[in-house]
Every structure is written in structure tokens, then in C-alpha cells.
Amino acid sequence: MKKLALFALSMLIAACGSTNGAARPENVAQPTIELRADRAIFFGGANSAPAQIDLIVTNNAETVLQLVEAEISSPGMLEYNIIPIRRTFNEELAPGETRRYQLMATAVRQIDLAPNESLSLRAVVTFGSGNQQFREIVNKR
């Protein structure tokens, strides 16, 4: 039993130490990514409601970046959550450029009462630089 546990632990360590090629190239500065949900989510008597999420991206690199894809979710929410969304882009951001993208999602209530939990968001954003792609992950509470 101990050998099996030791084998499983070594496999976990090896998996965590491996890379999937999605690391940012060393010569590319990390882009700034912000998530904003400034409008209150109003459920009324319904169990779901629209939620507008703004994805704001700033290219801090000295080269053009391509915004390839964004995945938005709300992990760890108890009273309500956002149905995960994925949007594909074909956008180029010049060095120093900032752009705002409005994304529409659906919030789903998990309780019968009016939720009062603050929205927690997570974005996994895929960028391209030259012929390489990399991902950045942002959490907002």
C-alpha cells in the first residue's frame, strides 16, 4: 500500500513539474488583464440573469500580441455562479495598447434567497506572439 501511495505521489509531482508549452516567452512582457463586472446582477424572481463582464487587456510587450481566446468562470461561488463562457478572438494589440471587450454571460442562482455574495471571476486568456501561444490566468474577487 505504501509503495502504491509513493508511486502516486511521484506521478503527481512529475505531472506538476511538466509544462504544456503554454508558458509566456521570456522576451514578451506580461500583459495586464482586468476583469470588471460593474453592473449588479439582478435576479428578480428568476433563477438566472444576464451578467456583463468587461475584459480589459493591456499589451505591455514591445511587440504585437494576438488575443486568441478568453475563458471566464466563477470558481468557488456558493450562492450563485456564472455559467463558464469561452470566446474566440482574432485581435492584434499594438505595444502599449489597451482594449476593452464586453462579454455577456449568464448568472445562475443556487439559493432561493437574494444572493449577497460578491462575484468571484477567473479568466484564462490565450495570447499569441509570433508563432508561439501562451496563457495567462487572472483571478478577481
JOLINLIN-V956760 format. One record per pair of residues at least 24 apart in sequence whose ideal C-beta (glycine too) atoms are under 6 Angstrom apart, sorted by the first residue. I is the first residue (numbers start at 0). GAP is how many residues later the second one is. Records with the same first field share a line. If there is no record, write none. Layout:
I = GAP + GAP
This chain:
21 = 112 + 113
22 = 111
23 = 110
24 = 104 + 107
27 = 33 + 101
28 = 31 + 32
30 = 26 + 28 + 29
31 = 26
32 = 24 + 92 + 103 + 105
34 = 86 + 88 + 105
36 = 82
40 = 66
42 = 66
46 = 62
47 = 58 + 60
48 = 58
50 = 31 + 54 + 56
51 = 52
52 = 50 + 52
53 = 46 + 48
54 = 46 + 48
55 = 44
56 = 42
57 = 40
58 = 34 + 36 + 38
61 = 33
63 = 28 + 30
64 = 28 + 62 + 64
65 = 26 + 62
66 = 24
67 = 58 + 60
68 = 57
69 = 53 + 55
70 = 53
71 = 51
72 = 49
73 = 46 + 47
74 = 47
75 = 44
76 = 43
78 = 31 + 32 + 36 + 38
79 = 27 + 29 + 30 + 35
80 = 27
81 = 25
